[in-house]
Amino acid sequence: MSQVNYTAMSDEELRQYFLRHRDDKKALRAYLDRLSKRPREIITTIDDPDFDAKIQAAVLRQMQAAGNNGDPAV
């Protein structure tokens, strides 16, 4: 089996590769490593009086973003 260059793949290419090769644990690790390095947005805190509204707005933004590019949010 030839060596696969995960770093040369875009995030979406790596995701699709893993979905087609689910037994490739190195591909999964490469993808999860990329996800863990992404900055995380803090939407709200548990004691925020606008907690529900902020969560709903964040979910709506994600749904709209997924609808705009045709890909499910990752």
Secondary structure, DSSP 4 states (H G I P E B T S, - for coil): -PPP-GGGS-HHHHHHHHHH-TT-HHHHHHHHHHHHHS-------TT-TTHHHHHHHHHHHHHHHHHHHSS---
